[in-house]
């Protein structure tokens, strides 16, 4: 299957000559009106866009931004007879792959197009592999591919929407907090609070007040109501860390 190229240039002669030069190897369409070119992009998929920089009232730099909003994977090659370093830099900032000076050398253009297609293929491969890696081996910030880690991911999936107490055990540094956060942020509570309490850092005599709070006047020195962590975490998750210490 041939790769597809869209040419947008307000000079009909340039459009037709480029189309004739490229049509043996690629599927080619062209428009002399950028607005019509953008409409075509919304209906059809192209690999490459050869875009003129100056087209009457249209600025190619603005057109690049609109193209990228329609199809961020489309490779845009700018063509212009008005070369400047500043414009070249600006074009690349806006998402252009490269910047060619008119009149175009067709042999050089073929090379640039093939390089651009390879660039596109590599980007698509990286994006695909990244998604595969994320789907298979990453769960809410936890990375793992061993059978035991997959079992943990499966348990998190089962627990994430259940209203129950969960005991997470393991040696220090094995990621108990990560598992707690994964349960919270992957489930129905993700928009609610995740409240962590380090039990080992709170004296035993103060732990009850830390968790349950107190009412004003409930004891000497209780000058105002104090909300406990349990109430504060209502509808969310309360993570009691180091409960065994």
N, C-alpha and C positions, 0 to 999 in steps of 0.2 A: 504494500500500500504506500502510495506517495505521500510525502509530507506536504503540508499546505502552507502557502505564503499569501499574505494580503499586502498589497501595495497601496499606500495612500500618498498621492502626490497631485498637486493641482495642475501639473502640466501633463496633458493627455499623451503627448509624444513620448515622454519619459515612461509613463505607465505602460503604453503599448510595446515599446522597445524592450523594457525589462520583462514583460510578460512573454514576449516571443523568445527571449533569450533563456528563460527559466522553465517554460512550460513542458519541455521534454522530460525534465527530471522531477518537477514538482507540480502540484495542483496550484494554479495561480488565479487570484482574483484581484481586481484593482478598482479604486474609486478616486475620482478627482475632487470629491467633496468629503472632507473629514467627517461630517455629521453622518453621511451615508455609510462611510467606513465603520463608524462606531455601531451603527444599527446592524450591519452585517456581522460584526463581532459578537453581538448579543444573540445571534441566531445560529452561527456556525463556529466550529472550533478550528483554529489555525495554530501552526507551530511558530511561524515567523511573521513579523510585520515590518515591512520596509517603509519607513515614515519620513516624509519630507519635513524639514525644520520650519520653513517659512512658506505659508500658503495663504496669501492675502491677509484677511482679518484673523486667520487662525495661527496660533503659536504652537509649534510641535511639542514644546515642553509641557504645555497644558494638556495636549492630546495624550501624551505618554501617561500622565496621571489618570486620565479617564480610561485609557486602555487597561491599566493595571487594576483598576477597580472592577472592570468586567472580567478580566482573566489575568491573574497575577503570574501565571506560568508562561504566558506568551512572551517570546523573546523579541524585543524591539530593537531594530537597527536603524539609527538615524542617518538620513542622507541630506547633505546640504552643500551649497556652493559658497556659503558664508561661514568660513571656518574661524573659530577663535577658541583659545584654551578655556576661557571662562564658560562659554556655551557648552563645550565638551564636558567639562566637569559637572555643570548643572544638569545636563542630559543624563549622565550616569547616576547622579544623585536621585533623579526622578525615576530611575529604573531601566534606562536604556542599556543594552548589552554593549554596543560599541557605536562609533561615530565615523561615517564615511564621507569623503569629500567628492563632490561631483566635478567633472564627469567620472562616472564609475567605470572601473576596469572589470569586465565581466568575469575574467579568470580569477581575479582577486575576490570578486563578489561570491563566486562559487565556494572558494576556500573559507571565507568568513561565514557563509551560511552553514556549511558543514560543521565548522567549529561551534557555531551557535547551537546547532541541533544536538551535538555531543554534550555541550554545556547543559542543555535542557534535559537530556536523558540522565545525566549524572545527578542533577538536582532532584529529578523525580525519583531516582533510585534511593538517594539519601533520605528523602521525605518518606518513602515507602518503608525503608528499613527502620527509620526512627519510630514510625507508628507501630511497626511490628514489635520492636524492642519494648516500646511502652506498653503495648497490649499484653505481651507475653511475660515480661520480666520486671515490670515496674507497677507497683500498686500504691497510689497516693504517697509517693516519695520513698517507698521501700523497694529496694532492688534485690532480686533473687530469682534463681532458676532451678534450684535443687528441689527434689520432691517434698522435703520438709517445709520449704518456703511456700511452695504451691499449696500445701495443706493449710498453712497459715492464711494465705490469701483467700482460700475457700471458706475458712472459718470466719474471717472478717466479713466476707460477702453475706454469710448467713446471719451474722450478729448485727450488722449495721443499722437495721431498721427495727430491731427488737427492743422493747422496753424491759430491760433486765439488768441485774448486776453481773459484771464480768470480772473474773480474777485472771490477771495476766502474770505469769511467773517466768522466771529466767534469771540467769546470772547477770551481774552488773555489766552494763555496756552491750547487752544483746538486743536492745531496741524495744523495750516494753512501752516506753512513751510513744514511739513511732507507731506501734500497733494501736495504742489507745487513740491517737490522733487519726489514724486511718479509719478506724471504726466510726469515729465522729464525723469526719469530713467527707466520707463516701456515702453517708446515709442521710436519712430525713432530718437529722439534727444539724447539718452542716452550716445552716444560716444562724444557728443559735450559738450560745457561748460554750467555749471549751475552757473549763476552769481547772487549773492544776494546783494541788496542795501538796507540798513536800512535808509529809508527816514527821519525818526525822528531824526537821528543822524547827518544829514547834514543841515547846515543853508540854509534858503530859497534862499539866494543870490548866493549860490554855487551849488544848485541842478541842474540847467540847464547845467552848465559846467561839472558836474559829469556824467550826462547822455549823453550829446552830444559831450563833449570834445571841443577842439578849434584848429585852425590852427596857425602856427607860424606867429607872427606879427598882429594878429587880434585885439589885444589891447595892451596897454602898459604893458610890463612885460611878454608877451607871446613869450618867447625866442625859443620855440620848439613846434612842433605839440604834442597835447595830445589826446590820444584815449579815447573816451567816453565809458561808460559801454554798451550802445546800440550796438555800433560797435563791441566791444569786445565779446559780447554775440551772435554775428551773427551766425545763424544756430542752436543755442542752446536755452537756456531759460534765460530770465532776470526776476528775482523775486524782485519786489518792495515791500518791507516789511514796515508795519506801514504807509501806504499812508494817513491814516485818521488823523494822529497826526500832 
